[in-house]
Amino acid sequence: GLHRYLLENGINNIVVHAASIEVSSRDRVKTDKRDATKIAHQLSSGRLRCVHVPTTQREDYRELTRLRDKVVKERTRTANAIKAKAHYYGLIDPDDSSLVSEKWIKRLLESCSLSKNARFYLEHLAEEWLRYRDKINEINELIKSQAIEDSEIEAVYRSAPGIGPTAARLLANELGDMSQFSSERSLFSYTGLTPSEYSSGEHRRQGHISRQGKSQLRRMLVQCAWVAIRLDQNLNEIYTRISNRAGAKRAIVAIARRLV
């Protein structure tokens, strides 16, 4: 908001990632004057770059998909609490893999004899889970309307194998038309799907993916990759080849990177 206000009033401004401002290891004194001088020197020498600032419309679109992600996490947390309490009272086995649903909750409450307080506790959790489920359904309807408004970019994302309506909305809202990325390498870096590296001299060592950027993006891309290898024969062959050599986890990350 401040950035846009400054631009509207004729003040040239950039937004910089705080971690990109260089700090000397010998700096032991921090004051506003020192910080301002340091930023001014780095800015004048061209060492600071502006991060991508989304349009107000794209920023507004993001609110829905980010809210959905938050509510889904809360529903999952509540579902885990229901199963934990049910196991505590001996209503389910420790290795019960049933998915929590309205029918499952209803059957659980009807098929057991609990004390008044224990039943009240479980009913409270059940009401909470149902409330989150209804909110997700409401958000999904709003997301469908949003997809119609944003149909041009929606079609691009939906054209890739494994990417459904929810995934397309999240990816479109977070990545936009991808014109802000100068290359595929910078796109992969933003999504955190590039391997970390610690090399020196003749030794080259690569580790786990860097995990930069939003974990929500990576999680969604990996979910889509699992679907994509079932739908696309070419991606399935690539997955099988890498999996045989480096394992399933690395293979699916490679598919997610190819997908994006």
Backbone as numpy.savetxt, mean C-alpha at the origin, in Angstrom:
# Nx Ny Nz CAx CAy CAz Cx Cy Cz
-1.22 21.93 0.97 -2.03 23.13 0.97 -1.18 24.39 0.97
-0.14 24.42 1.79 0.75 25.58 1.85 1.48 25.77 0.53
1.94 24.68 -0.07 2.64 24.73 -1.35 1.76 25.37 -2.42
0.51 24.93 -2.50 -0.40 25.46 -3.52 -0.73 26.93 -3.24
-0.86 27.28 -1.99 -1.15 28.67 -1.61 -0.02 29.59 -2.06
1.22 29.16 -1.85 2.38 29.98 -2.25 2.42 30.16 -3.77
2.18 29.08 -4.50 2.20 29.16 -5.97 1.11 30.09 -6.48
-0.08 30.00 -5.88 -1.20 30.85 -6.30 -0.91 32.32 -6.07
-0.04 32.61 -5.11 0.31 33.99 -4.80 1.64 34.41 -5.41
2.07 33.68 -6.45 3.24 34.09 -7.21 4.58 33.81 -6.56
4.61 32.93 -5.56 5.87 32.60 -4.89 6.32 31.23 -5.37
7.48 31.20 -6.06 8.00 29.93 -6.57 8.40 29.05 -5.39
7.91 27.81 -5.38 8.12 26.95 -4.22 8.27 25.51 -4.66
9.10 24.74 -3.95 9.19 23.30 -4.19 9.01 22.57 -2.85
8.54 21.34 -2.95 8.39 20.49 -1.76 9.51 19.45 -1.82
10.29 19.35 -0.75 11.46 18.48 -0.73 11.26 17.40 0.33
11.67 16.19 -0.01 11.67 15.11 0.96 12.68 15.46 2.06
12.24 15.45 3.30 13.11 15.87 4.41 14.39 15.03 4.48
14.29 13.75 4.16 15.45 12.87 4.26 16.49 13.15 3.18
16.11 13.90 2.13 17.06 14.19 1.06 17.95 15.39 1.38
17.68 16.08 2.49 18.53 17.20 2.91 19.76 16.63 3.61
20.93 16.93 3.06 22.17 16.35 3.58 22.50 16.92 4.96
22.91 16.02 5.85 23.31 16.41 7.20 24.68 15.83 7.49
25.62 16.67 7.92 26.96 16.21 8.24 26.95 15.37 9.52
27.76 14.33 9.53 27.86 13.48 10.73 28.47 14.23 11.91
29.14 15.37 11.61 29.77 16.15 12.68 28.87 17.24 13.23
27.66 17.38 12.64 26.72 18.39 13.14 26.19 17.99 14.51
26.48 18.79 15.51 25.98 18.52 16.85 25.09 19.65 17.36
25.00 20.72 16.56 24.18 21.87 16.93 23.11 22.07 15.88
21.85 22.14 16.31 20.75 22.35 15.36 19.96 23.58 15.77
19.93 24.58 14.88 19.12 25.78 15.09 18.39 26.10 13.78
17.36 26.92 13.86 16.62 27.31 12.66 17.53 28.03 11.67
18.43 28.87 12.19 19.33 29.63 11.33 20.27 28.69 10.57
20.82 27.70 11.28 21.72 26.73 10.62 20.95 25.91 9.58
19.73 25.48 9.94 18.92 24.69 9.01 18.61 25.49 7.74
18.22 26.77 7.92 17.88 27.62 6.77 19.09 27.82 5.87
20.26 28.03 6.47 21.49 28.23 5.69 21.84 26.96 4.92
21.73 25.82 5.58 22.05 24.53 4.96 21.12 24.27 3.77
19.81 24.49 3.96 18.85 24.29 2.87 19.13 25.25 1.71
19.45 26.51 2.04 19.71 27.50 1.00 20.93 27.12 0.17
22.00 26.65 0.82 23.22 26.24 0.10 22.92 25.06 -0.82
22.21 24.06 -0.32 21.93 22.87 -1.12 20.97 23.19 -2.27
20.04 24.11 -2.02 19.10 24.51 -3.07 19.82 25.27 -4.18
20.72 26.19 -3.80 21.43 27.00 -4.80 22.37 26.17 -5.65
22.88 25.07 -5.09 23.79 24.21 -5.86 23.04 23.11 -6.62
21.69 23.12 -6.55 20.87 22.16 -7.30 20.83 20.77 -6.73
21.11 20.63 -5.45 21.15 19.30 -4.83 19.80 18.90 -4.24
18.82 19.78 -4.29 17.48 19.47 -3.79 16.50 19.38 -4.95
15.69 18.35 -4.95 14.70 18.18 -6.02 13.30 18.16 -5.43
12.35 18.65 -6.21 10.96 18.68 -5.75 10.33 17.30 -5.91
9.61 16.87 -4.90 8.86 15.62 -5.01 7.62 15.89 -5.86
7.00 14.82 -6.35 5.80 14.98 -7.17 4.62 15.43 -6.30
4.00 16.50 -6.69 2.81 17.00 -5.98 1.59 16.66 -6.83
0.69 15.81 -6.35 -0.47 15.41 -7.16 -1.45 16.55 -7.35
-2.30 16.41 -8.33 -3.36 17.41 -8.53 -4.35 17.31 -7.38
-5.12 18.37 -7.18 -6.11 18.36 -6.09 -7.14 17.25 -6.31
-7.49 16.99 -7.58 -8.46 15.93 -7.87 -7.90 14.56 -7.52
-6.64 14.30 -7.93 -6.03 13.00 -7.64 -5.85 12.83 -6.13
-5.52 13.90 -5.45 -5.36 13.86 -4.00 -6.70 13.54 -3.33
-7.76 14.12 -3.88 -9.10 13.85 -3.35 -9.51 12.40 -3.60
-9.18 11.88 -4.80 -9.48 10.49 -5.13 -8.80 9.54 -4.14
-7.59 9.88 -3.74 -6.82 9.01 -2.84 -7.50 8.79 -1.49
-8.27 9.77 -1.07 -8.89 9.68 0.24 -9.72 8.40 0.38
-10.44 8.05 -0.70 -11.31 6.87 -0.66 -10.52 5.57 -0.55
-9.52 5.40 -1.42 -8.76 4.15 -1.42 -7.93 4.00 -0.14
-7.43 5.11 0.38 -6.66 5.03 1.63 -7.57 4.74 2.81
-8.77 5.32 2.78 -9.74 5.02 3.84 -10.13 3.55 3.80
-10.35 3.03 2.60 -10.72 1.61 2.46 -9.64 0.72 3.04
-8.39 1.02 2.75 -7.29 0.22 3.27 -7.30 0.23 4.80
-7.56 1.40 5.38 -7.58 1.53 6.84 -8.73 0.72 7.45
-9.92 0.80 6.84 -11.10 0.09 7.37 -10.92 -1.43 7.22
-10.31 -1.87 6.10 -10.05 -3.30 5.91 -9.13 -3.83 7.01
-8.12 -3.04 7.36 -7.21 -3.45 8.44 -7.96 -3.58 9.77
-8.89 -2.64 10.02 -9.66 -2.68 11.25 -10.59 -3.90 11.28
-11.17 -4.22 10.11 -12.04 -5.40 10.03 -11.23 -6.67 10.29
-10.03 -6.74 9.73 -9.16 -7.89 9.94 -8.77 -8.02 11.41
-8.44 -6.88 12.03 -8.08 -6.88 13.45 -9.24 -7.41 14.29
-10.47 -6.97 13.97 -11.66 -7.42 14.71 -11.92 -8.90 14.48
-11.74 -9.36 13.24 -11.94 -10.78 12.93 -10.95 -11.64 13.72
-9.71 -11.18 13.82 -8.70 -11.92 14.60 -9.08 -11.95 16.08
-9.65 -10.84 16.57 -10.07 -10.78 17.98 -11.22 -11.75 18.25
-12.15 -11.87 17.30 -13.27 -12.81 17.44 -12.75 -14.25 17.52
-11.84 -14.60 16.61 -11.32 -15.97 16.59 -10.47 -16.26 17.83
-9.72 -15.24 18.28 -8.91 -15.42 19.49 -9.79 -15.68 20.70
-10.88 -14.92 20.83 -11.80 -15.09 21.96 -12.55 -16.43 21.85
-12.92 -16.80 20.62 -13.61 -18.08 20.42 -12.69 -19.24 20.79
-11.42 -19.13 20.44 -10.45 -20.16 20.81 -10.25 -20.19 22.32
-10.25 -19.02 22.95 -10.07 -18.91 24.40 -11.16 -19.69 25.14
-12.38 -19.62 24.61 -13.49 -20.31 25.24 -13.68 -21.73 24.70
-12.77 -22.18 23.87 -12.83 -23.55 23.37 -13.89 -23.78 22.32
-14.31 -22.71 21.63 -15.37 -22.85 20.62 -14.83 -23.27 19.26
-13.55 -23.01 19.02 -12.90 -23.40 17.76 -11.54 -24.00 18.07
-11.00 -24.76 17.12 -9.67 -25.36 17.29 -8.58 -24.30 17.08
-7.40 -24.53 17.62 -6.29 -23.57 17.44 -5.92 -23.34 15.98
-6.05 -24.40 15.16 -5.66 -24.29 13.75 -6.87 -24.06 12.84
-7.97 -23.54 13.40 -9.17 -23.26 12.60 -8.86 -22.21 11.53
-9.11 -22.56 10.28 -8.79 -21.65 9.17 -10.04 -21.06 8.51
-11.18 -21.15 9.19 -12.43 -20.62 8.63 -12.34 -19.11 8.47
-12.91 -18.63 7.37 -12.98 -17.19 7.15 -14.13 -16.61 7.97
-13.88 -15.50 8.61 -14.93 -14.85 9.40 -15.92 -14.19 8.46
-17.20 -14.54 8.60 -18.27 -13.97 7.80 -19.49 -13.81 8.69
-20.53 -13.19 8.16 -21.75 -13.00 8.95 -22.35 -14.35 9.33
-22.38 -15.29 8.38 -22.94 -16.61 8.65 -22.11 -17.34 9.70
-20.77 -17.24 9.58 -19.88 -17.92 10.52 -20.08 -17.39 11.94
-20.20 -16.07 12.07 -20.40 -15.45 13.38 -21.74 -15.87 13.97
-22.78 -15.86 13.13 -24.11 -16.24 13.60 -24.14 -17.68 14.07
-23.49 -18.56 13.29 -23.44 -19.97 13.65 -22.66 -20.19 14.95
-21.59 -19.39 15.12 -20.77 -19.49 16.33 -21.57 -19.12 17.57
-22.34 -18.02 17.47 -23.10 -17.54 18.63 -24.29 -18.45 18.96
-24.84 -19.09 17.92 -26.01 -19.95 18.14 -25.65 -21.34 18.65
-24.43 -21.79 18.34 -24.08 -23.18 18.63 -23.33 -23.36 19.94
-23.23 -22.32 20.74 -22.45 -22.43 21.96 -23.22 -21.86 23.16
-22.89 -22.40 24.32 -23.47 -21.87 25.55 -22.37 -21.11 26.29
-22.56 -19.81 26.43 -21.57 -18.95 27.07 -22.20 -18.23 28.25
-21.36 -17.77 29.14 -21.85 -16.93 30.23 -22.35 -15.61 29.66
-23.14 -14.91 30.43 -23.74 -13.66 29.96 -22.69 -12.66 29.51
-21.64 -12.50 30.30 -20.62 -11.51 29.98 -19.77 -11.91 28.77
-19.47 -13.22 28.68 -18.69 -13.69 27.54 -19.47 -13.51 26.24
-20.75 -13.82 26.28 -21.60 -13.64 25.09 -21.69 -12.16 24.71
-21.82 -11.30 25.74 -21.89 -9.87 25.46 -20.62 -9.39 24.76
-19.47 -9.90 25.21 -18.17 -9.53 24.61 -18.12 -9.96 23.15
-18.49 -11.21 22.88 -18.46 -11.71 21.50 -19.46 -10.97 20.61
-20.63 -10.66 21.14 -21.64 -9.93 20.36 -21.15 -8.52 20.03
-20.42 -7.91 20.97 -19.85 -6.58 20.72 -18.85 -6.65 19.57
-17.97 -7.65 19.57 -16.99 -7.81 18.49 -17.69 -8.09 17.16
-18.77 -8.89 17.22 -19.52 -9.21 16.00 -20.15 -7.95 15.40
-20.72 -7.11 16.25 -21.33 -5.85 15.78 -20.26 -4.95 15.16
-19.10 -4.94 15.77 -17.99 -4.12 15.25 -17.56 -4.61 13.88
-17.44 -5.96 13.73 -17.04 -6.53 12.44 -18.08 -6.21 11.36
-19.36 -6.33 11.69 -20.42 -6.04 10.73 -20.43 -4.57 10.33
-20.13 -3.69 11.28 -20.07 -2.26 10.98 -18.95 -1.95 9.99
-17.79 -2.57 10.20 -16.67 -2.37 9.27 -17.00 -2.94 7.90
-17.66 -4.11 7.87 -18.04 -4.71 6.58 -18.98 -3.80 5.80
-19.97 -3.23 6.48 -20.93 -2.34 5.82 -20.23 -1.07 5.32
-19.27 -0.58 6.08 -18.54 0.63 5.65 -17.70 0.34 4.42
-17.09 -0.86 4.36 -16.31 -1.24 3.18 -17.21 -1.32 1.95
-18.39 -1.91 2.11 -19.34 -1.99 0.99 -19.75 -0.60 0.51
-19.94 0.32 1.45 -20.29 1.70 1.09 -19.15 2.37 0.33
-17.94 2.17 0.79 -16.76 2.74 0.11 -16.60 2.15 -1.28
-16.87 0.84 -1.41 -16.74 0.17 -2.71 -17.68 0.79 -3.75
-18.88 1.17 -3.32 -19.83 1.81 -4.23 -19.31 3.17 -4.68
-18.71 3.92 -3.75 -18.14 5.22 -4.10 -16.94 5.06 -5.03
-16.18 3.99 -4.83 -15.03 3.73 -5.70 -15.49 3.41 -7.12
-16.61 2.69 -7.24 -17.15 2.39 -8.58 -17.52 3.68 -9.31
-18.13 4.61 -8.59 -18.49 5.90 -9.19 -17.24 6.67 -9.59
-16.21 6.59 -8.74 -14.96 7.27 -9.03 -14.30 6.72 -10.29
-14.38 5.39 -10.47 -13.79 4.74 -11.65 -14.46 5.23 -12.94
-15.76 5.48 -12.88 -16.49 5.99 -14.06 -16.02 7.41 -14.39
-15.83 8.23 -13.36 -15.33 9.61 -13.57 -13.92 9.60 -14.16
-13.12 8.63 -13.74 -11.71 8.57 -14.13 -11.49 7.44 -15.13
-12.43 7.29 -16.07 -12.49 6.11 -16.94 -11.27 5.94 -17.84
-10.65 7.04 -18.27 -9.54 6.93 -19.21 -8.35 6.20 -18.59
-7.93 6.66 -17.42 -6.79 6.02 -16.76 -7.19 4.67 -16.15
-8.46 4.54 -15.78 -8.97 3.27 -15.24 -8.80 2.16 -16.27
-9.09 2.47 -17.53 -9.00 1.47 -18.60 -7.56 0.97 -18.78
-6.61 1.87 -18.61 -5.19 1.50 -18.76 -4.80 0.48 -17.69
-5.14 0.77 -16.45 -4.77 -0.13 -15.35 -5.51 -1.46 -15.43
-6.79 -1.42 -15.82 -7.58 -2.65 -15.90 -7.13 -3.54 -17.06
-6.37 -2.99 -18.00 -5.94 -3.79 -19.15 -4.85 -4.79 -18.78
-4.20 -4.60 -17.63 -3.14 -5.52 -17.21 -3.74 -6.74 -16.54
-3.17 -7.92 -16.75 -3.73 -9.14 -16.14 -3.60 -9.10 -14.62
-4.64 -9.58 -13.95 -4.58 -9.68 -12.49 -5.03 -8.44 -11.74
-5.28 -7.34 -12.44 -5.66 -6.10 -11.77 -7.17 -5.90 -11.89
-7.85 -5.99 -10.75 -9.30 -5.83 -10.69 -9.70 -4.41 -10.37
-10.99 -4.18 -10.12 -11.50 -2.81 -9.89 -10.86 -2.11 -8.69
-10.74 -2.80 -7.56 -10.17 -2.17 -6.36 -8.70 -1.87 -6.55
-7.96 -2.84 -7.07 -6.52 -2.65 -7.30 -6.27 -1.53 -8.30
-7.08 -1.48 -9.35 -6.91 -0.44 -10.37 -7.09 0.96 -9.79
-8.09 1.11 -8.91 -8.33 2.41 -8.28 -7.17 2.81 -7.39
-6.70 1.87 -6.58 -5.60 2.20 -5.67 -4.33 2.57 -6.45
-4.00 1.77 -7.46 -2.79 2.03 -8.24 -2.91 3.34 -9.02
-4.09 3.58 -9.60 -4.29 4.81 -10.37 -4.20 6.04 -9.47
-4.74 5.95 -8.27 -4.72 7.10 -7.36 -3.33 7.37 -6.81
-2.54 6.32 -6.60 -1.21 6.51 -6.04 -0.16 6.81 -7.10
-0.31 6.23 -8.30 0.71 6.38 -9.35 0.28 7.34 -10.46
-1.01 7.63 -10.56 -1.49 8.52 -11.62 -1.19 7.96 -12.99
-0.79 8.84 -13.92 -0.44 8.37 -15.27 1.05 8.03 -15.39
1.77 8.08 -14.28 3.20 7.72 -14.17 4.12 8.66 -14.92
3.60 9.78 -15.41 4.45 10.72 -16.15 5.48 11.39 -15.25
5.29 11.32 -13.92 6.25 11.93 -13.00 7.54 11.13 -12.88
7.53 9.90 -13.41 8.74 9.06 -13.33 9.54 9.20 -14.62
10.83 9.43 -14.47 11.68 9.65 -15.64 12.04 8.33 -16.34
11.95 7.22 -15.62 12.31 5.92 -16.19 11.65 4.81 -15.39
11.75 3.59 -15.93 11.23 2.43 -15.19 11.99 2.25 -13.88
13.28 2.54 -13.91 14.09 2.38 -12.71 13.57 3.25 -11.56
13.21 4.50 -11.87 12.70 5.39 -10.82 11.32 4.94 -10.33
10.52 4.34 -11.25 9.21 3.80 -10.86 9.39 2.63 -9.90
10.31 1.71 -10.23 10.57 0.56 -9.37 11.10 1.02 -8.01
11.94 2.04 -8.03 12.50 2.57 -6.79 11.40 3.14 -5.91
10.44 3.85 -6.54 9.34 4.46 -5.80 8.46 3.40 -5.14
8.25 2.30 -5.83 7.40 1.23 -5.28 8.17 0.34 -4.31
9.49 0.54 -4.22 10.29 -0.26 -3.29 10.52 -1.68 -3.74
10.42 -1.92 -5.07 10.57 -3.27 -5.60 11.96 -3.53 -6.17
12.92 -2.64 -5.89 14.30 -2.85 -6.33 15.10 -3.47 -5.19
16.06 -4.34 -5.51 16.85 -4.95 -4.43 17.80 -3.95 -3.80
17.98 -4.06 -2.49 18.99 -3.22 -1.83 20.37 -3.76 -2.22
21.38 -2.90 -2.16 22.70 -3.32 -2.62 23.78 -2.75 -1.71
24.79 -3.58 -1.43 25.95 -3.14 -0.68 27.16 -3.72 -1.39
27.75 -2.93 -2.29 28.86 -3.41 -3.11 30.08 -2.54 -2.89
31.22 -3.17 -3.01 32.48 -2.45 -2.87 33.55 -3.17 -3.66
34.31 -2.41 -4.46 35.37 -3.01 -5.27 34.81 -4.05 -6.22
35.38 -5.24 -6.17 34.94 -6.30 -7.07 33.75 -7.07 -6.52
33.40 -6.80 -5.27 32.30 -7.53 -4.64 30.98 -6.81 -4.85
29.99 -7.55 -5.32 28.66 -7.00 -5.54 27.65 -7.87 -4.79
26.99 -7.25 -3.81 26.05 -8.00 -2.99 24.70 -7.31 -2.98
23.66 -8.03 -3.40 22.30 -7.51 -3.39 21.49 -8.24 -2.32
20.64 -7.48 -1.65 19.84 -8.06 -0.57 18.36 -8.03 -0.86
17.56 -7.91 0.19 16.11 -7.86 0.05 15.70 -6.57 -0.67
14.44 -6.51 -1.10 13.95 -5.30 -1.75 14.04 -4.13 -0.78
14.18 -2.93 -1.33 14.45 -1.74 -0.51 13.29 -1.33 0.38
12.06 -1.69 -0.03 10.84 -1.36 0.72 10.65 0.16 0.87
11.11 0.91 -0.11 10.83 2.34 -0.12 9.37 2.55 -0.52
8.89 3.76 -0.33 7.54 4.07 -0.76 6.48 3.44 0.14
5.29 3.35 -0.38 4.14 2.90 0.41 4.01 1.38 0.40
3.91 0.80 1.59 3.75 -0.66 1.69 2.42 -1.10 1.07
1.43 -0.21 1.11 0.11 -0.51 0.53 0.23 -0.82 -0.96
1.09 -0.07 -1.65 1.30 -0.28 -3.08 1.92 -1.64 -3.35
2.99 -1.95 -2.61 3.67 -3.23 -2.81 2.74 -4.39 -2.50
1.99 -4.27 -1.42 1.07 -5.34 -1.04 0.05 -5.61 -2.14
-0.49 -4.54 -2.69 -1.49 -4.68 -3.75 -0.88 -5.27 -5.02
0.32 -4.83 -5.37 0.99 -5.34 -6.58 1.30 -6.82 -6.45
1.73 -7.24 -5.26 2.04 -8.66 -5.05 0.75 -9.49 -5.11
-0.34 -8.98 -4.54 -1.63 -9.69 -4.63 -2.05 -9.85 -6.09
-1.89 -8.77 -6.84 -2.26 -8.82 -8.27 -1.35 -9.80 -9.03
-0.08 -9.86 -8.62 0.86 -10.75 -9.30 0.46 -12.21 -9.13
-0.04 -12.58 -7.93 -0.48 -13.96 -7.71 -1.65 -14.31 -8.62
-2.54 -13.34 -8.86 -3.68 -13.57 -9.76 -3.19 -13.61 -11.21
-2.25 -12.72 -11.53 -1.78 -12.59 -12.91 -1.12 -13.88 -13.42
-0.38 -14.57 -12.56 0.31 -15.78 -13.03 -0.68 -16.92 -13.31
-1.90 -16.79 -12.79 -2.93 -17.78 -13.11 -3.65 -17.44 -14.42
-3.63 -16.16 -14.78 -4.37 -15.71 -15.96 -3.49 -15.58 -17.20
-2.22 -15.27 -17.01 -1.31 -14.99 -18.13 -0.24 -16.08 -18.22
-0.23 -16.80 -19.33 0.70 -17.93 -19.50 2.15 -17.46 -19.52
2.40 -16.32 -20.16 3.76 -15.80 -20.26 4.32 -15.46 -18.87
3.50 -14.78 -18.05 3.93 -14.44 -16.69 4.10 -15.69 -15.84
3.27 -16.69 -16.08 3.38 -17.95 -15.34 4.70 -18.65 -15.64
5.11 -18.61 -16.91 6.38 -19.24 -17.29 7.56 -18.51 -16.66
7.48 -17.17 -16.64 8.55 -16.37 -16.01 8.62 -16.68 -14.52
7.45 -16.75 -13.88 7.39 -17.05 -12.44 8.00 -18.42 -12.15
7.64 -19.41 -12.95 8.15 -20.77 -12.74 9.66 -20.82 -12.90
10.18 -20.14 -13.91 11.62 -20.14 -14.16 12.39 -19.51 -13.01
11.91 -18.33 -12.53 12.61 -17.64 -11.44 12.43 -18.40 -10.12
11.24 -18.96 -9.93 10.94 -19.70 -8.70 11.85 -20.92 -8.55
12.09 -21.62 -9.64 12.96 -22.80 -9.59 14.39 -22.43 -9.22
14.79 -21.21 -9.59 16.17 -20.77 -9.35 16.33 -20.04 -8.02
15.34 -19.18 -7.68 15.52 -18.28 -6.53 14.43 -18.38 -5.47
13.41 -19.19 -5.68 12.35 -19.33 -4.69 11.11 -18.54 -5.06
9.98 -18.93 -4.45 8.68 -18.35 -4.80 8.57 -16.88 -4.44
9.13 -16.48 -3.28 8.99 -15.10 -2.83 9.67 -14.13 -3.79
10.89 -14.45 -4.18 11.60 -13.57 -5.12 10.93 -13.58 -6.49
10.39 -14.72 -6.84 9.75 -14.84 -8.15 8.50 -13.95 -8.23
7.70 -13.94 -7.15 6.46 -13.17 -7.21 6.75 -11.68 -7.16
7.83 -11.28 -6.49 8.24 -9.87 -6.49 8.67 -9.46 -7.91
9.36 -10.36 -8.59 9.76 -10.07 -9.97 8.54 -9.90 -10.87
7.50 -10.71 -10.65 6.27 -10.59 -11.43 5.57 -9.27 -11.11
5.56 -8.88 -9.83 4.95 -7.61 -9.44 5.66 -6.43 -10.10
6.99 -6.50 -10.18 7.77 -5.44 -10.84 7.46 -5.42 -12.34
7.37 -6.59 -12.94 7.03 -6.66 -14.37 5.63 -6.12 -14.62
4.73 -6.42 -13.70 3.33 -6.00 -13.84 3.23 -4.46 -13.81
3.92 -3.84 -12.88 3.84 -2.38 -12.77 4.57 -1.71 -13.93
